[in-house]
Amino acid sequence: MKNPFKFGTVVKGSDFCDRESEMEMILSDISSGTHITLISPRRYGKTSLILNLFDRINFADTFYIDVMGLTTVNDFLNVYTKTFIEKIGGKSKIDTIVKKFLPKVEGLQINIGSFGISLNISPTNSNIEEVISLPEKLNRRVVVAIDEFQEIANIKEFDLLAIFRKKAQFFQNTTFLFAGSRRHVMRDIFSNPERPFYRFSKIINIDVLDKNETLNFIEYKFKSSTIDIDKDICEMIYDVSNGHPYYIQYISHTLWNIVSLKRRSQCEREDFIEALNQVLYSERPMFEMLWDSLTPNQKTVLRNIALDKSPYDLQMSAGSVKRVIDTLVKADVIEKKNEKYQIIDPMLKIWLRKE
């Protein structure tokens, strides 16, 4: 049978685990026109959450824009405009769409090739404002999700955030959903009184998955594919993953493969241990790359945190420890939770304890 667990890709419908309370809250806010900012660590499933949310929106047109990796204003203008053109009418109506919705954009060049539409828009203040206003010109309810929004802060040619806020604050029919995984950057953009987007949106921090919902999800997925799994093994998967959505799916996927290849219909504890070791082995190159990039002080502090010890319980000055902690927090390697620093990636923590 087909493996019922999916990871490393967008999951929808019955493959999407939990987030019911978050989706209900976001849906309620968006329906009332409240802009939303989603902040989560990497691989927490925010993109899947957005697209599953879009499937429930029947009061507006939805547009999803991923700005990951963009480095120039023209990159942003291209991706932003192309998203609307392709969904509104595509290649066949591109000239009509441009004339109707972007008549004031100067120097617009359109190329239609085998890989789709590409645009070259002169990066002027007026052109940027016209493009940003595109969803409002549709003259109907629109929800626009911009994923990895923090990347816009890296564009230096223009203060794109200031221009964006200047236009978007007057929109009547468009609701924005901003999402990002560089948490310290996202919080600076939306919580810093000196930044343009201060108090522009409601901030929602995406946390770990609910335990009971997740246990039911794992058990249902296994049993629906004719493989039995005891509740205690489901708990092991959740606990070792610390509620991390990516690893819950990854370990479950690997465990299902192991049992299936052995042609058995019951998961055993040793199968779980084998699955966990396989996942750790596959993630090891990434962990080694991170470890090699750290300074000796950073390695010492990180290992102490992995061992659940205080980072200040070291032969280092408090100032040195504080600088290391600030660096690791900004890199989204650690976070402070319940007055204690912890490693965000649960597999990294296990790997550090084993090394």
C-alpha positions as CSV (number, residue, x, y, z in Angstrom):
1,M,0.0,0.0,0.0
2,K,0.9,3.6,-0.4
3,N,2.7,5.2,2.6
4,P,0.0,7.4,4.3
5,F,2.5,9.8,5.9
6,K,3.9,12.7,3.9
7,F,6.8,15.1,4.8
8,G,9.0,17.7,3.1
9,T,6.1,18.8,0.9
10,V,2.8,20.6,1.2
11,V,0.1,18.3,2.7
12,K,-3.6,18.9,2.4
13,G,-6.9,17.4,3.5
14,S,-6.6,14.2,5.5
15,D,-2.8,14.2,5.2
16,F,-2.7,17.5,7.2
17,C,-2.4,17.0,11.0
18,D,-4.2,19.1,13.5
19,R,-4.1,23.0,13.5
20,E,-7.9,23.0,13.7
21,S,-8.1,25.7,16.4
22,E,-5.5,27.8,14.6
23,M,-7.4,27.6,11.3
24,E,-10.7,28.5,12.9
25,M,-9.2,31.5,14.6
26,I,-7.4,32.7,11.4
27,L,-10.5,32.1,9.3
28,S,-12.6,34.2,11.7
29,D,-10.1,37.0,11.7
30,I,-9.6,37.1,7.9
31,S,-13.4,37.0,7.3
32,S,-13.6,40.2,9.3
33,G,-10.8,41.8,7.3
34,T,-8.1,41.5,9.9
35,H,-4.6,41.1,8.5
36,I,-2.7,38.2,10.0
37,T,1.0,37.5,10.5
38,L,2.0,33.8,11.0
39,I,5.4,33.2,12.7
40,S,6.8,29.7,13.1
41,P,10.1,27.8,13.1
42,R,11.1,26.2,9.8
43,R,9.3,23.0,8.8
44,Y,6.4,23.6,11.1
45,G,3.9,23.3,8.2
46,K,2.9,27.0,7.9
47,T,2.6,26.7,4.1
48,S,0.4,23.6,4.4
49,L,-1.7,25.5,7.0
50,I,-2.2,28.5,4.6
51,L,-3.2,26.3,1.7
52,N,-5.6,24.2,3.8
53,L,-7.0,27.5,5.1
54,F,-7.5,28.7,1.5
55,D,-9.6,25.6,0.8
56,R,-12.1,26.8,3.4
57,I,-12.4,30.4,2.2
58,N,-15.5,30.8,0.2
59,F,-16.0,34.6,0.7
60,A,-12.9,35.8,-1.3
61,D,-10.5,35.0,-4.0
62,T,-7.2,33.7,-2.7
63,F,-3.7,34.2,-3.9
64,Y,-0.5,32.6,-2.6
65,I,2.9,34.2,-3.2
66,D,6.2,32.7,-2.1
67,V,9.0,35.3,-1.9
68,M,11.7,33.0,-0.6
69,G,15.1,33.7,-2.2
70,L,14.1,37.0,-3.8
71,T,17.0,39.6,-3.8
72,T,15.8,42.5,-5.9
73,V,12.8,44.7,-6.3
74,N,12.3,43.4,-9.8
75,D,12.2,39.8,-8.5
76,F,9.4,40.8,-6.1
77,L,7.5,42.8,-8.7
78,N,7.7,39.8,-11.1
79,V,6.5,37.2,-8.7
80,Y,3.8,39.4,-7.2
81,T,2.4,40.4,-10.6
82,K,2.7,37.0,-12.2
83,T,0.7,35.4,-9.4
84,F,-2.3,37.5,-10.1
85,I,-2.0,37.4,-13.9
86,E,-1.7,33.6,-14.0
87,K,-4.7,33.1,-11.7
88,I,-7.0,35.7,-13.2
89,G,-6.5,34.8,-16.9
90,G,-3.1,33.2,-17.7
91,K,-1.2,33.6,-20.9
92,S,-4.3,34.0,-23.2
93,K,-5.5,37.1,-21.5
94,I,-2.3,38.7,-20.3
95,D,-2.5,41.8,-22.6
96,T,-6.1,42.4,-21.5
97,I,-5.2,42.0,-17.8
98,V,-2.2,44.3,-18.0
99,K,-4.2,47.1,-19.8
100,K,-7.0,46.8,-17.3
101,F,-5.2,46.5,-14.0
102,L,-1.7,48.0,-14.7
103,P,-2.2,50.8,-17.2
104,K,0.0,53.2,-15.3
105,V,3.0,50.8,-15.0
106,E,5.8,52.1,-17.2
107,G,8.4,50.0,-19.0
108,L,6.6,46.7,-18.5
109,Q,8.1,43.9,-20.6
110,I,6.3,40.6,-20.8
111,N,7.9,37.3,-21.9
112,I,5.9,34.2,-22.5
113,G,8.1,31.0,-22.7
114,S,8.0,27.3,-22.1
115,F,8.4,27.9,-18.4
116,G,5.4,30.4,-18.2
117,I,5.2,34.1,-17.9
118,S,8.1,36.3,-16.8
119,L,7.9,40.1,-16.4
120,N,10.4,42.9,-16.3
121,I,9.1,45.9,-14.5
122,S,11.1,49.1,-14.0
123,P,11.6,49.5,-10.2
124,T,10.3,53.0,-9.7
125,N,8.3,54.2,-6.7
126,S,5.2,54.7,-8.8
127,N,5.5,51.2,-10.5
128,I,6.0,49.5,-7.1
129,E,2.9,51.3,-5.7
130,E,0.8,50.3,-8.8
131,V,1.9,46.6,-8.6
132,I,1.3,46.4,-4.8
133,S,-2.2,47.8,-5.4
134,L,-3.1,45.1,-8.0
135,P,-5.3,43.0,-5.7
136,E,-7.3,46.0,-4.6
137,K,-8.0,46.8,-8.3
138,L,-9.8,43.5,-8.7
139,N,-12.7,45.2,-7.0
140,R,-13.8,42.2,-5.0
141,R,-12.8,40.4,-1.7
142,V,-9.3,39.1,-1.9
143,V,-7.0,37.3,0.5
144,V,-3.3,37.4,-0.3
145,A,-0.8,35.2,1.5
146,I,2.9,36.2,1.2
147,D,5.1,33.4,2.4
148,E,8.6,34.0,3.8
149,F,7.7,37.7,4.0
150,Q,10.9,38.5,5.9
151,E,12.9,38.1,2.7
152,I,11.5,41.5,1.6
153,A,13.5,43.1,4.3
154,N,16.7,42.0,2.5
155,I,15.9,44.1,-0.6
156,K,18.0,47.3,-0.3
157,E,17.2,49.2,-3.5
158,F,14.0,50.6,-2.1
159,D,12.4,50.6,1.3
160,L,9.9,48.1,0.0
161,L,8.3,47.6,3.4
162,A,7.5,51.3,3.8
163,I,6.0,51.5,0.3
164,F,4.0,48.4,0.9
165,R,2.6,49.7,4.1
166,K,1.9,53.1,2.6
167,K,-0.4,51.5,0.0
168,A,-1.9,48.5,1.9
169,Q,-3.1,50.5,4.9
170,F,-5.8,52.1,2.6
171,F,-7.0,48.8,1.0
172,Q,-10.7,48.1,1.5
173,N,-11.2,44.7,-0.2
174,T,-7.8,43.0,0.4
175,T,-6.7,41.1,3.5
176,F,-3.1,40.0,3.8
177,L,-1.7,36.9,5.5
178,F,2.0,37.3,6.1
179,A,4.1,34.2,7.0
180,G,7.7,33.8,7.9
181,S,10.1,31.4,9.5
182,R,12.9,33.8,10.4
183,R,11.2,34.6,13.7
184,H,13.5,37.4,15.0
185,V,13.2,39.2,11.6
186,M,9.4,38.8,11.4
187,R,9.0,40.0,15.0
188,D,11.2,43.0,14.3
189,I,9.1,43.8,11.2
190,F,5.8,43.6,12.9
191,S,6.5,44.4,16.6
192,N,9.2,47.1,16.4
193,P,7.6,50.6,16.8
194,E,10.2,52.0,14.4
195,R,9.3,49.7,11.5
196,P,6.5,50.5,8.9
197,F,4.5,47.4,9.7
198,Y,4.2,48.0,13.4
199,R,0.7,46.9,14.6
200,F,-0.4,46.4,11.0
201,S,-1.6,42.9,11.6
202,K,-2.5,40.4,14.3
203,I,0.5,38.2,15.1
204,I,-0.1,34.4,15.6
205,N,2.8,32.3,16.7
206,I,2.5,28.7,15.4
207,D,3.5,26.3,18.2
208,V,4.0,22.5,18.3
209,L,1.1,20.2,17.5
210,D,-1.5,19.3,20.1
211,K,-0.6,15.9,21.6
212,N,-4.0,14.2,21.7
213,E,-4.9,15.3,18.1
214,T,-1.5,14.1,16.9
215,L,-1.8,10.7,18.6
216,N,-5.2,10.1,17.0
217,F,-3.8,11.2,13.6
218,I,-0.8,8.8,13.8
219,E,-3.0,5.9,15.0
220,Y,-5.7,6.5,12.3
221,K,-3.1,6.8,9.5
222,F,-1.4,3.5,10.5
223,K,-4.7,1.5,11.0
224,S,-6.2,2.9,7.8
225,S,-3.3,1.3,5.9
226,T,-3.9,-2.1,7.7
227,I,-0.9,-1.7,10.1
228,D,-1.6,-1.7,13.8
229,I,0.2,0.6,16.2
230,D,-0.1,0.8,20.0
231,K,-0.8,4.1,21.7
232,D,2.5,4.0,23.5
233,I,4.5,3.9,20.3
234,C,2.4,6.8,19.0
235,E,3.4,8.7,22.2
236,M,7.0,7.8,21.6
237,I,6.8,9.4,18.2
238,Y,5.2,12.5,19.6
239,D,7.6,12.8,22.6
240,V,10.8,12.3,20.6
241,S,9.6,14.8,18.0
242,N,8.6,17.2,20.8
243,G,5.4,17.9,18.8
244,H,7.4,19.1,15.7
245,P,5.1,18.5,12.6
246,Y,7.9,17.7,10.2
247,Y,9.5,15.0,12.4
248,I,6.2,13.5,13.4
249,Q,5.4,12.9,9.7
250,Y,9.0,11.9,8.9
251,I,9.4,9.3,11.7
252,S,5.9,7.9,11.1
253,H,6.7,7.7,7.4
254,T,9.9,5.8,8.1
255,L,8.4,3.5,10.7
256,W,5.6,2.6,8.3
257,N,8.1,1.7,5.6
258,I,10.1,-0.5,8.0
259,V,7.1,-2.5,9.1
260,S,5.7,-2.7,5.6
261,L,9.0,-4.0,4.2
262,K,9.1,-6.6,6.9
263,R,5.6,-7.6,5.8
264,R,4.2,-7.4,9.2
265,S,0.9,-5.9,10.4
266,Q,2.1,-4.6,13.8
267,C,4.5,-1.9,14.8
268,E,7.0,-2.9,17.5
269,R,9.2,-0.8,19.8
270,E,12.3,-2.0,18.0
271,D,10.8,-0.7,14.7
272,F,10.4,2.7,16.2
273,I,14.0,2.8,17.4
274,E,15.2,1.7,13.9
275,A,13.0,4.5,12.4
276,L,14.4,7.1,14.7
277,N,18.0,6.1,13.9
278,Q,17.3,6.3,10.2
279,V,15.9,9.8,10.5
280,L,18.9,10.9,12.6
281,Y,21.3,9.4,10.1
282,S,19.6,11.2,7.2
283,E,19.7,14.5,9.1
284,R,23.3,14.1,10.2
285,P,24.9,16.0,7.2
286,M,22.8,19.1,8.0
287,F,23.6,19.0,11.7
288,E,27.3,18.5,10.9
289,M,27.2,21.6,8.6
290,L,25.6,23.6,11.3
291,W,28.1,22.4,13.9
292,D,31.1,23.2,11.7
293,S,29.8,26.7,11.3
294,L,29.8,27.4,15.0
295,T,32.6,29.0,17.1
296,P,34.0,27.0,20.0
297,N,32.0,29.1,22.5
298,Q,28.8,28.6,20.5
299,K,29.4,24.8,20.5
300,T,30.0,24.7,24.2
301,V,26.8,26.7,25.0
302,L,24.7,24.7,22.6
303,R,25.9,21.4,24.0
304,N,25.0,22.5,27.5
305,I,21.5,23.4,26.4
306,A,21.2,20.0,24.6
307,L,22.1,18.4,28.0
308,D,19.4,20.5,29.7
309,K,22.0,22.4,31.6
310,S,22.1,26.1,32.1
311,P,24.2,27.8,29.4
312,Y,25.6,30.0,32.2
313,D,27.0,27.0,34.1
314,L,30.2,27.2,32.2
315,Q,33.7,28.6,32.6
316,M,32.7,31.6,30.5
317,S,31.8,35.2,31.4
318,A,28.1,36.0,31.5
319,G,28.6,38.6,28.8
320,S,30.2,36.0,26.5
321,V,27.3,33.5,27.1
322,K,24.8,36.3,26.5
323,R,26.4,37.1,23.1
324,V,26.4,33.4,22.1
325,I,22.7,33.0,23.1
326,D,21.7,36.1,21.1
327,T,23.5,34.7,18.1
328,L,21.9,31.3,18.4
329,V,18.4,32.8,18.9
330,K,18.8,35.0,15.8
331,A,19.9,32.0,13.8
332,D,16.7,30.1,15.0
333,V,18.8,27.4,16.6
334,I,17.5,27.9,20.1
335,E,14.6,29.7,21.8
336,K,13.5,30.7,25.2
337,K,10.5,28.8,26.4
338,N,9.1,28.7,30.0
339,E,12.1,30.7,31.2
340,K,14.5,28.1,29.8
341,Y,16.6,28.0,26.6
342,Q,16.0,24.9,24.4
343,I,17.0,23.7,21.0
344,I,14.2,24.2,18.4
345,D,15.1,21.1,16.3
346,P,14.4,18.0,18.5
347,M,16.6,15.8,16.3
348,L,19.5,18.2,16.6
349,K,19.2,17.9,20.4
350,I,19.3,14.1,20.2
351,W,22.2,14.2,17.8
352,L,24.2,16.5,20.1
353,R,23.5,14.2,23.1
354,K,24.8,11.2,21.1
355,E,28.0,12.9,19.8
